[in-house]
């Protein structure tokens, strides 16, 4: 439904020029209205969360953009969403991209109203005795492009790439999204790449730009684009990609369901968010900014990130600390998982009938917490990811013949020689550690972005060991709203 208004991937050219009979047009208008309303909900929720100081108990929260439907990239999506919020929250009251999103919401509302009106006119042709020509269509009907133009959804011309990347405001916008707040843009030429709330790392070089020039350049920000992405790479400062990401994530969250869910959660240290984010941000910068203003040494940076150890600091949160978490509205990366003294198959078999017990201080639970805190989290996490699927897309051609493991190993070794061997070694010890086929210690089942307060509130509503899902209202799919 959203592909009518926000084409993407294989749906980018959704029969746009094929004529549809007048009798079939209401069906397409229904999909446009549904997609438009969902897009409005998604973008309005994003702006609401962007300005949120205290979490609204009735809001679906950040998990409304979770969209985990069986793919293998939930941890990346959570980090991408965090990067968007960090980047936009810095300039929430004045950023040009926020104004573009607000304008897009207004535009969508008008399009939805126009689609309602046009649908009524088409459906009443037999009663009003008006022919197709009176509604601006031929006897053969209209194409999707013609329908969209009729209801006012036009796609502005895509700006030239040179216009987009030569804009000083855009480049400084990039810098502001990846720099530590403690680093002055006016005086520092070396800043970090990663979370806006983390310390600097020596991975990128950004030229000095006068803040006064930034204000003068903001008025010339590239025009709105709906039809095509401006880059094949993830660019969290590109409002067009942000809109597509938010709309599709929200729609998938709303209409797709996961069959197995879990309930135990852990909060990642802030420094770990930086390490995860750095896995994809540096590669983006090399392809999307002006030479001389931002540069990254591709292989050196990738290897340094992959080979750098991540230290884990686990804490058993209870009592007053847990109460403090319930008041926190700041988004965090949240890990959901489960433990059972047995195999994954046993967990699946017991899931329909198992209920949580009230005594969380029982001897078994206390011992399990001790075992988890005493375990080597570096090894556990490596084993979890090694045993997890790594490629979320269907293979074809020669890659299909090679198989997923071979393809993934070749990609890993191309980035860092020998990395696939480390992967296989970690996978081999997953069962022994109790984090893969065995759930004896702890098995990650999902990674999301959510505020601790809202997540704990959702957690309290469950009495089964299932993963907390996105609390998006599942609306009726029949008829307009």
C-alpha positions as CSV (number, residue, x, y, z in Angstrom):
1,X,0.0,0.0,0.0
2,X,2.8,2.4,0.9
3,X,4.5,1.7,-2.4
4,X,2.0,3.8,-4.3
5,X,3.2,6.9,-2.6
6,X,6.8,5.9,-1.6
7,X,8.1,3.5,-4.3
8,X,11.1,1.4,-3.3
9,X,13.0,-1.6,-4.6
10,X,11.1,-3.9,-6.9
11,X,8.0,-1.8,-6.3
12,X,9.6,1.4,-7.6
13,X,7.8,1.1,-10.9
14,X,4.5,-0.4,-9.7
15,X,2.7,-0.6,-13.1
16,X,2.7,3.2,-13.2
17,X,1.8,3.5,-16.9
18,X,-0.6,0.6,-17.3
19,X,-4.2,1.6,-17.7
20,X,-6.7,0.4,-15.1
21,X,-10.5,0.1,-15.9
22,X,-12.7,2.6,-14.1
23,X,-14.2,-0.2,-12.1
24,X,-10.8,-1.1,-10.7
25,X,-9.8,2.4,-9.7
26,X,-11.5,2.4,-6.3
27,X,-9.4,-0.5,-5.3
28,X,-6.2,1.4,-6.0
29,X,-7.6,4.5,-4.3
30,X,-8.3,2.3,-1.2
31,X,-4.7,1.3,-1.1
32,X,-3.5,4.8,-1.6
33,X,-5.7,6.0,1.3
34,X,-4.5,3.2,3.6
35,X,-0.9,3.8,2.7
36,X,-1.3,7.6,3.1
37,X,-2.9,7.3,6.5
38,X,-0.2,4.9,7.7
39,X,2.5,7.2,6.4
40,X,0.8,10.1,8.3
41,X,0.7,8.1,11.5
42,X,4.3,7.1,11.1
43,X,5.7,10.6,10.5
44,X,3.5,12.1,13.2
45,X,4.7,9.6,15.7
46,X,8.3,10.2,14.7
47,X,7.9,14.0,15.4
48,X,6.1,13.3,18.6
49,X,8.9,11.0,19.9
50,X,11.4,13.5,18.7
51,X,10.0,16.2,21.0
52,X,9.2,13.8,23.8
53,X,10.6,14.6,27.3
54,X,8.4,12.2,29.3
55,X,7.1,9.1,27.6
56,X,3.4,8.9,26.9
57,X,1.9,5.7,28.3
58,X,-0.6,5.5,25.5
59,X,2.0,6.0,22.7
60,X,3.3,2.9,20.8
61,X,6.8,4.4,21.2
62,X,9.9,3.6,19.3
63,X,9.0,0.0,18.9
64,X,6.3,1.1,16.4
65,X,9.2,1.2,13.9
66,X,10.6,-2.2,14.9
67,X,9.3,-4.0,11.8
68,X,11.0,-7.3,12.7
69,X,9.3,-9.8,10.4
70,X,11.8,-12.7,10.3
71,X,14.7,-10.9,8.8
72,X,18.3,-10.9,10.2
73,X,19.0,-7.3,10.8
74,X,17.0,-6.2,13.8
75,X,20.2,-4.9,15.5
76,X,21.1,-2.7,12.5
77,X,17.6,-1.3,12.3
78,X,17.6,-0.4,15.9
79,X,21.0,1.4,15.5
80,X,19.7,3.1,12.3
81,X,16.7,4.4,14.1
82,X,18.8,5.6,17.0
83,X,21.1,7.5,14.6
84,X,18.1,9.2,13.0
85,X,16.7,10.3,16.4
86,X,20.1,11.5,17.6
87,X,20.7,13.4,14.4
88,X,17.3,15.1,14.3
89,X,17.0,15.7,18.1
90,X,20.0,18.1,17.9
91,X,18.0,20.5,15.7
92,X,14.4,19.6,16.4
93,X,13.2,23.2,16.5
94,X,14.8,24.4,13.4
95,X,16.2,21.7,11.2
96,X,15.1,21.9,7.5
97,X,14.5,18.2,7.3
98,X,11.9,18.4,10.1
99,X,10.1,21.1,8.2
100,X,10.1,18.9,5.1
101,X,8.6,16.1,7.1
102,X,5.9,18.4,8.5
103,X,5.2,19.5,4.9
104,X,5.0,15.9,3.8
105,X,2.4,15.2,6.5
106,X,0.3,18.1,5.3
107,X,0.7,17.0,1.7
108,X,-0.4,13.5,2.5
109,X,-3.5,14.7,4.3
110,X,-4.6,16.6,1.3
111,X,-3.9,13.6,-1.0
112,X,-6.0,11.3,1.3
113,X,-8.9,13.8,1.2
114,X,-8.6,14.1,-2.6
115,X,-8.5,10.3,-2.9
116,X,-11.7,10.0,-0.8
117,X,-13.5,12.6,-3.0
118,X,-12.3,11.0,-6.3
119,X,-13.3,7.6,-5.1
120,X,-16.9,8.8,-4.4
121,X,-17.0,10.4,-7.8
122,X,-15.9,7.2,-9.5
123,X,-18.3,5.1,-7.6
124,X,-21.2,7.4,-8.3
125,X,-20.7,7.6,-12.1
126,X,-23.6,5.2,-12.7
127,X,-25.9,7.3,-10.5
128,X,-24.8,10.8,-11.6
129,X,-24.8,9.7,-15.3
130,X,-21.3,11.3,-15.6
131,X,-19.0,9.6,-18.1
132,X,-15.3,8.9,-17.5
133,X,-14.4,12.0,-19.5
134,X,-16.1,14.2,-16.8
135,X,-13.7,12.8,-14.3
136,X,-10.7,13.3,-16.4
137,X,-10.2,9.7,-17.6
138,X,-10.7,7.8,-20.8
139,X,-13.1,4.9,-21.3
140,X,-10.1,2.6,-20.8
141,X,-9.5,4.1,-17.4
142,X,-6.4,5.6,-15.8
143,X,-2.8,4.7,-15.0
144,X,-1.4,4.8,-11.5
145,X,0.6,7.9,-12.5
146,X,-2.6,9.6,-13.7
147,X,-4.4,8.7,-10.5
148,X,-1.7,10.1,-8.4
149,X,-1.6,13.4,-10.4
150,X,-5.4,13.5,-10.2
151,X,-5.4,13.4,-6.4
152,X,-2.4,15.8,-6.1
153,X,0.5,13.6,-5.4
154,X,3.3,14.9,-7.6
155,X,6.9,13.9,-7.5
156,X,9.2,17.0,-7.6
157,X,12.2,16.7,-9.9
158,X,15.2,15.0,-8.4
159,X,18.0,17.5,-7.6
160,X,21.3,17.0,-9.3
161,X,23.8,15.1,-7.2
162,X,26.3,18.0,-7.5
163,X,23.7,20.4,-6.1
164,X,23.0,18.1,-3.1
165,X,26.5,17.2,-2.0
166,X,28.0,20.6,-2.6
167,X,25.6,22.2,-0.1
168,X,27.6,23.4,3.0
169,X,24.5,23.0,5.2
170,X,24.3,19.3,4.3
171,X,27.9,18.6,5.0
172,X,27.7,20.4,8.4
173,X,24.5,18.5,9.0
174,X,26.5,15.3,8.5
175,X,29.1,16.5,11.0
176,X,26.5,17.4,13.6
177,X,25.0,13.9,13.4
178,X,28.3,12.2,14.1
179,X,30.2,14.5,16.3
180,X,30.3,14.5,20.1
181,X,28.5,17.4,21.6
182,X,31.6,18.3,23.5
183,X,33.5,19.0,20.3
184,X,33.1,22.5,18.9
185,X,32.4,22.5,15.2
186,X,33.8,26.0,14.8
187,X,37.3,25.1,16.1
188,X,37.7,21.3,15.8
189,X,38.8,19.6,12.5
190,X,38.9,16.1,13.9
191,X,35.6,14.7,15.2
192,X,34.0,11.3,15.9
193,X,32.0,9.0,13.7
194,X,29.2,7.3,15.6
195,X,26.6,8.2,18.2
196,X,26.0,11.8,19.0
197,X,26.3,11.0,22.7
198,X,29.6,9.3,22.7
199,X,33.3,10.3,22.8
200,X,35.3,11.1,19.7
201,X,37.3,8.6,17.7
202,X,39.9,9.4,15.1
203,X,38.1,8.0,12.1
204,X,37.1,11.0,10.0
205,X,38.3,14.5,9.0
206,X,35.8,17.3,8.5
207,X,36.9,20.8,7.4
208,X,36.1,23.8,9.4
209,X,33.0,25.7,8.4
210,X,31.9,29.0,9.8
211,X,28.5,28.7,11.7
212,X,27.4,32.0,10.0
213,X,27.9,30.4,6.6
214,X,25.8,27.5,7.8
215,X,22.8,29.8,8.5
216,X,23.1,31.4,5.0
217,X,23.3,28.1,3.3
218,X,20.3,26.5,5.0
219,X,17.9,28.5,2.8
220,X,19.3,26.6,-0.3
221,X,18.8,23.1,1.0
222,X,17.9,20.7,-1.8
223,X,14.2,20.4,-2.8
224,X,11.9,17.6,-1.7
225,X,12.2,14.3,-3.5
226,X,9.6,11.5,-3.3
227,X,10.3,9.1,-6.2
228,X,13.9,7.9,-6.0
229,X,16.5,7.6,-3.2
230,X,19.4,10.0,-3.6
231,X,21.9,7.3,-2.8
232,X,22.3,3.5,-2.6
233,X,23.9,4.0,0.8
234,X,22.3,4.6,4.1
235,X,22.4,8.4,4.8
236,X,20.6,9.3,8.1
237,X,20.9,13.0,7.2
238,X,19.0,12.5,3.9
239,X,15.4,13.3,4.8
240,X,14.1,11.4,1.8
241,X,15.7,8.1,3.1
242,X,14.5,8.9,6.6
243,X,10.9,9.3,5.4
244,X,11.0,6.0,3.5
245,X,12.7,4.2,6.4
246,X,10.1,5.4,8.9
247,X,7.1,4.7,6.7
248,X,8.1,1.2,5.7
249,X,9.3,0.3,9.2
250,X,6.0,1.4,10.7
251,X,3.9,-0.3,8.0
252,X,5.7,-3.6,8.5
253,X,5.4,-3.3,12.2
254,X,1.7,-2.8,11.9
255,X,0.8,-5.6,9.5
256,X,3.4,-8.3,10.0
257,X,3.6,-10.5,13.1
258,X,6.3,-12.6,14.6
259,X,5.2,-16.1,15.8
260,X,7.7,-16.5,18.6
261,X,8.5,-13.8,21.0
262,X,10.6,-13.5,24.2
263,X,10.6,-11.4,27.3
264,X,13.9,-11.0,29.2
265,X,15.8,-7.7,28.3
266,X,19.2,-6.2,28.7
267,X,20.4,-2.6,28.1
268,X,23.5,-2.0,26.0
269,X,26.1,0.4,27.4
270,X,26.2,3.6,25.4
271,X,29.8,2.9,24.2
272,X,28.5,-0.3,22.6
273,X,26.0,1.7,20.6
274,X,29.0,3.6,19.1
275,X,30.8,0.4,18.1
276,X,27.7,-1.0,16.5
277,X,26.9,2.3,14.7
278,X,30.5,2.6,13.4
279,X,30.1,-0.7,11.5
280,X,28.0,1.1,8.9
281,X,28.4,4.9,9.2
282,X,32.0,5.3,8.0
283,X,31.3,3.5,4.7
284,X,28.4,5.8,4.1
285,X,30.5,8.9,4.6
286,X,33.0,7.9,1.9
287,X,30.3,7.8,-0.8
288,X,28.1,10.7,0.1
289,X,30.2,13.8,0.9
290,X,32.5,16.2,-0.8
291,X,36.2,15.4,-1.3
292,X,38.3,17.4,1.1
293,X,35.5,17.8,3.6
294,X,35.0,14.3,4.9
295,X,37.2,11.3,4.2
296,X,37.5,7.8,5.7
297,X,40.2,5.2,5.1
298,X,37.9,2.3,4.2
299,X,39.7,-0.9,5.0
300,X,41.7,0.5,7.9
301,X,38.6,1.7,9.6
302,X,36.6,-1.4,9.0
303,X,39.3,-3.6,10.4
304,X,39.9,-1.5,13.4
305,X,36.2,-1.6,14.3
306,X,35.8,-5.3,13.8
307,X,39.0,-6.3,15.7
308,X,38.5,-3.9,18.6
309,X,37.2,-5.6,21.7
310,X,33.9,-4.6,23.2
311,X,33.8,-4.7,27.0
312,X,30.5,-5.6,28.7
313,X,29.4,-4.3,32.0
314,X,26.4,-6.3,33.2
315,X,24.4,-5.3,36.2
316,X,21.5,-7.1,37.9
317,X,19.1,-4.2,38.2
318,X,16.6,-4.4,41.1
319,X,14.8,-2.2,43.6
320,X,15.4,1.6,43.3
321,X,17.5,1.3,40.2
322,X,14.7,-0.6,38.4
323,X,12.2,2.1,39.6
324,X,14.5,4.8,38.1
325,X,14.5,2.9,34.8
326,X,10.7,3.0,34.8
327,X,10.9,6.8,34.6
328,X,13.4,7.0,31.8
329,X,12.1,8.2,28.4
330,X,15.5,8.3,26.6
331,X,15.7,5.7,23.8
332,X,18.1,2.8,24.4
333,X,19.1,-0.3,22.5
334,X,17.2,-3.1,24.2
335,X,18.1,-6.8,23.9
336,X,15.3,-9.4,24.4
337,X,16.0,-13.0,25.0
338,X,15.3,-16.2,27.0
339,X,16.9,-18.9,29.0
340,X,15.9,-22.5,29.6
341,X,17.8,-25.5,30.9
342,X,17.5,-27.2,27.6
343,X,17.4,-26.9,23.8
344,X,15.6,-24.4,21.5
345,X,13.2,-27.2,20.6
346,X,12.2,-27.6,24.2
347,X,11.6,-23.8,24.5
348,X,9.3,-23.9,21.5
349,X,7.4,-26.9,22.8
350,X,6.8,-25.3,26.2
351,X,6.1,-21.7,25.0
352,X,2.3,-22.1,24.5
353,X,1.6,-23.3,28.1
354,X,4.4,-21.8,30.1
355,X,3.6,-18.8,32.4
356,X,5.9,-16.6,34.5
357,X,6.0,-17.4,38.2
358,X,5.7,-14.7,40.8
359,X,8.8,-15.6,42.8
360,X,11.8,-14.0,41.0
361,X,14.0,-14.6,44.1
362,X,13.8,-18.4,43.9
363,X,17.0,-20.4,44.1
364,X,17.1,-21.4,40.5
365,X,16.6,-17.8,39.2
366,X,19.2,-16.4,41.7
367,X,21.8,-19.0,40.5
368,X,21.0,-18.3,36.9
369,X,21.6,-14.6,37.4
370,X,25.0,-15.4,39.0
371,X,25.9,-17.6,36.1
372,X,25.0,-15.0,33.6
373,X,26.9,-12.2,35.4
374,X,30.0,-14.4,35.7
375,X,30.1,-15.5,32.1
376,X,32.3,-14.1,29.4
377,X,30.0,-11.8,27.5
378,X,32.4,-11.3,24.7
379,X,32.4,-15.0,23.9
380,X,28.6,-15.3,24.4
381,X,27.8,-12.5,22.0
382,X,30.2,-13.6,19.3
383,X,28.7,-17.1,19.6
384,X,25.1,-15.7,19.4
385,X,25.8,-13.8,16.2
386,X,27.9,-16.6,14.7
387,X,25.0,-19.0,15.1
388,X,22.5,-16.5,13.8
389,X,21.6,-16.1,10.1
390,X,23.6,-13.5,8.5
391,X,22.0,-12.7,5.1
392,X,18.4,-11.6,5.0
393,X,18.0,-11.7,1.2
394,X,17.2,-14.6,-1.2
395,X,20.4,-15.7,-3.1
396,X,20.3,-16.2,-6.8
397,X,22.6,-17.3,-9.6
398,X,26.1,-18.3,-8.7
399,X,25.6,-17.2,-5.1
400,X,22.7,-19.5,-4.7
401,X,24.9,-22.4,-5.8
402,X,27.6,-21.4,-3.3
403,X,25.1,-21.2,-0.4
404,X,24.6,-18.6,2.3
405,X,27.5,-19.6,4.5
406,X,30.0,-19.5,1.7
407,X,28.7,-16.1,0.5
408,X,28.8,-14.6,3.9
409,X,32.3,-15.9,4.6
410,X,33.7,-14.4,1.4
411,X,32.1,-11.0,2.2
412,X,33.6,-11.1,5.7
413,X,37.1,-12.1,4.5
414,X,37.1,-9.4,1.9
415,X,36.6,-6.8,4.6
416,X,38.9,-8.5,7.2
417,X,40.9,-11.6,6.1
418,X,40.5,-14.5,8.5
419,X,37.3,-13.1,10.1
420,X,35.2,-16.0,8.8
421,X,37.4,-18.5,10.7
422,X,36.7,-16.6,13.9
423,X,33.0,-16.7,13.0
424,X,33.1,-20.5,12.6
425,X,35.1,-20.9,15.8
426,X,32.5,-18.9,17.8
427,X,29.6,-20.8,16.2
428,X,31.2,-24.1,17.2
429,X,31.1,-23.2,20.9
430,X,27.6,-21.7,20.9
431,X,26.0,-24.9,22.3
432,X,28.7,-25.3,24.9
433,X,28.2,-21.7,26.1
434,X,24.4,-22.1,26.2
435,X,23.7,-19.2,23.8
436,X,22.8,-20.9,20.5
437,X,21.0,-24.2,19.9
438,X,21.0,-24.4,23.7
439,X,19.3,-21.7,25.8
440,X,20.9,-22.8,29.0
441,X,22.6,-19.5,29.7
442,X,20.9,-16.8,27.6
443,X,19.9,-16.5,24.0
444,X,19.3,-13.2,22.2
445,X,16.0,-13.2,20.4
446,X,15.5,-9.6,19.4
447,X,17.1,-6.2,19.5
448,X,15.0,-3.0,19.4
449,X,15.1,0.7,20.2
450,X,12.9,1.8,23.1
451,X,12.9,3.8,26.2
452,X,13.4,1.7,29.4
453,X,10.3,3.1,30.9
454,X,8.0,2.2,28.0
455,X,9.7,-1.2,27.5
456,X,9.2,-2.2,31.2
457,X,5.6,-1.1,31.0
458,X,5.1,-3.4,28.0
459,X,7.0,-6.1,29.8
460,X,4.7,-5.9,32.9
461,X,1.7,-6.7,30.7
462,X,3.0,-10.1,29.6
463,X,2.8,-13.3,31.7
464,X,4.6,-15.5,29.2
465,X,8.3,-15.8,28.2
466,X,7.7,-14.2,24.8
467,X,9.4,-11.3,23.1
468,X,7.6,-8.0,23.6
469,X,6.2,-6.9,20.2
470,X,5.6,-3.5,18.6
471,X,2.4,-2.2,20.3
472,X,1.0,-0.7,17.1
473,X,-2.8,-0.6,16.8
474,X,-3.9,-3.3,14.4
475,X,-6.7,-1.5,12.6
476,X,-9.3,-3.0,10.4
477,X,-8.2,-3.5,6.8
478,X,-11.7,-3.1,5.3
479,X,-13.0,0.3,4.4
480,X,-11.7,3.8,4.7
481,X,-11.1,5.4,8.1
